[in-house]
Amino acid sequence: MAITPLPLNAGARIAVISPAGPVGQEKVQRGIDFFEQLEYKLDILPSAFKTSAKPYLAGSDHDRVADLEQALLDDRYDAVICTRGGYGTMRLLPHLNYNTILKNVKRKPFIGFSDISALQWALHDHSSWITWSGPQLARGFGGEDRGEGFGGLDAFSGQLWFDMLQGTMWDMALPLPESEELRVI
């Protein structure tokens, strides 16, 4: 049976993690500012801004595993969002305590994309937990403000993302942007 996330409403607390590489504080802060305007509370876990002996990683594998497990297991967090994707996530997979995570997993939204997909598939493979591939805090909402009300996202993508997060789009077909059509080759 699939573990589906609960809708995430204003006031929810979101853990911010960097399972892959480090990210610039400016982009993360823009993403945080955006979410805080919508009354969400975000906590940046310790390795999000770290670098290691390998500057393309956000801290050691041990640090990133600790952040991930804290984000997933700590009841203070209603959701988990990654700052970005990228190399490094797959290095965590053999170090995760899947039994502990999956015995205690709550129905939290877990959001990421790119190499974060390896982690999402591992969690799904062990538990049937449904996670979301979608815009991340720095690479998405923390991008240059497009002036469309959703930080670095266009209005269509941003609205759909929040509709999914808040549960209003579940069990519905995803619409296409106006003047777009779907073509199958």
C-alpha positions in Angstrom: 0.0 0.0 0.0 1.4 3.4 -1.0 2.2 6.0 1.7 0.8 9.2 0.4 1.9 12.6 1.8 -0.6 14.7 3.7 -1.5 18.2 2.3 0.8 20.9 3.5 -1.0 24.0 4.7 0.3 27.4 5.8 2.0 27.3 9.2 3.7 23.9 8.4 7.4 23.5 9.2 9.7 22.4 6.4 13.1 20.9 6.8 15.6 22.2 4.2 18.4 19.7 3.2 21.2 19.5 0.7 21.7 15.7 0.0 24.0 16.5 -2.9 26.1 19.6 -3.3 26.3 22.9 -1.5 24.3 25.8 -2.6 24.6 29.6 -2.4 23.0 31.2 0.6 21.5 34.0 -1.5 19.3 31.6 -3.6 18.3 29.6 -0.5 17.4 32.9 1.3 15.2 34.0 -1.6 13.5 30.6 -1.5 13.0 30.9 2.3 11.7 34.4 2.0 9.2 33.2 -0.6 7.9 30.4 1.6 7.8 32.6 4.7 5.6 35.1 2.9 3.1 32.2 2.5 3.4 31.5 6.3 5.5 28.4 6.1 8.4 27.9 8.6 11.7 26.6 7.2 14.6 25.2 9.1 17.9 24.8 7.4 19.6 21.7 8.6 23.4 21.9 9.4 25.0 20.5 6.2 23.0 22.6 3.8 25.7 25.2 3.3 28.7 23.0 4.2 31.4 22.0 1.8 33.8 19.1 2.4 37.3 18.1 1.2 35.3 17.5 -2.0 33.8 21.0 -2.7 31.1 19.6 -4.9 29.5 17.9 -1.8 27.5 19.7 1.0 29.5 18.2 3.8 30.6 14.6 4.3 28.4 11.7 3.5 27.9 11.2 7.2 26.7 14.8 7.7 24.3 14.6 4.8 22.9 11.3 6.0 22.4 12.7 9.5 20.5 15.7 8.1 18.3 13.5 5.8 17.4 11.1 8.6 16.7 14.0 11.0 14.4 15.7 8.4 12.5 12.4 7.8 12.3 11.3 11.4 11.8 14.5 13.4 8.1 15.1 14.1 8.7 18.8 14.2 8.9 18.7 10.4 5.8 18.4 8.2 7.8 18.2 4.9 11.3 18.0 3.5 12.5 20.1 0.6 15.9 19.8 -1.1 17.9 22.9 -2.0 19.1 21.4 -5.3 19.9 18.1 -7.0 23.2 17.0 -8.3 25.9 14.5 -7.7 26.4 13.2 -4.2 22.9 11.9 -3.4 23.6 8.4 -4.6 26.5 8.2 -2.3 24.1 8.3 0.7 22.0 5.3 -0.3 24.1 2.6 1.2 24.4 4.5 4.5 20.7 5.2 5.2 19.0 3.2 8.0 16.0 2.3 5.9 14.4 0.1 8.7 14.4 3.1 11.1 13.3 5.6 8.5 10.5 3.4 7.2 9.2 2.3 10.6 8.9 5.9 11.6 8.1 7.7 8.4 5.2 10.1 8.6 3.2 11.1 5.6 5.5 14.0 4.9 5.9 15.5 1.4 9.5 15.0 0.2 10.4 17.2 -2.7 13.4 17.2 -5.0 14.5 16.4 -8.5 17.5 15.5 -10.7 19.8 13.2 -8.8 17.5 13.4 -5.8 15.4 10.9 -7.8 17.8 8.1 -6.8 16.9 8.8 -3.2 13.2 9.1 -3.9 13.3 5.8 -5.7 15.1 4.1 -2.9 12.6 5.3 -0.4 9.7 4.2 -2.6 11.4 0.8 -3.3 11.6 0.2 0.5 8.2 1.6 1.5 6.0 2.6 -1.4 6.3 6.1 -0.1 5.2 8.6 -2.8 7.5 11.6 -3.1 7.4 14.5 -5.5 9.7 15.6 -8.2 9.4 19.3 -8.4 11.0 22.7 -7.9 13.5 22.9 -5.1 14.3 25.7 -2.7 17.3 27.2 -4.4 16.9 25.8 -7.9 13.4 26.8 -8.4 11.9 29.1 -5.9 15.2 30.8 -5.1 15.9 31.7 -8.7 15.7 35.2 -9.9 12.2 36.5 -9.2 10.1 36.3 -12.4 7.5 38.8 -11.0 4.7 36.2 -11.4 4.1 35.6 -7.7 6.2 32.4 -7.3 9.8 33.5 -6.9 11.9 31.9 -9.7 8.9 29.9 -11.1 6.4 31.0 -13.7 2.9 31.5 -12.5 1.5 28.3 -14.2 4.2 26.0 -12.6 4.1 27.7 -9.3 0.4 27.5 -8.9 0.3 23.8 -9.9 3.1 23.1 -7.5 1.3 24.6 -4.5 -2.0 23.1 -5.6 -0.3 19.7 -5.5 1.4 20.4 -2.2 -1.8 21.6 -0.5 -3.7 18.6 -1.9 -6.2 20.4 -4.2 -4.9 18.8 -7.4 -4.9 15.2 -6.2 -6.7 12.7 -8.4 -7.0 15.3 -11.2 -5.5 15.4 -14.6 -2.7 18.1 -14.9 -3.7 20.9 -17.2 -1.5 22.3 -19.9 -0.6 26.0 -20.0 -2.9 28.2 -22.1 -2.1 28.0 -25.8 -0.1 24.8 -25.3 -1.1 21.5 -26.7 0.3 18.0 -26.1 1.8 16.2 -29.1 2.9 12.7 -29.0 5.5 11.7 -31.6 
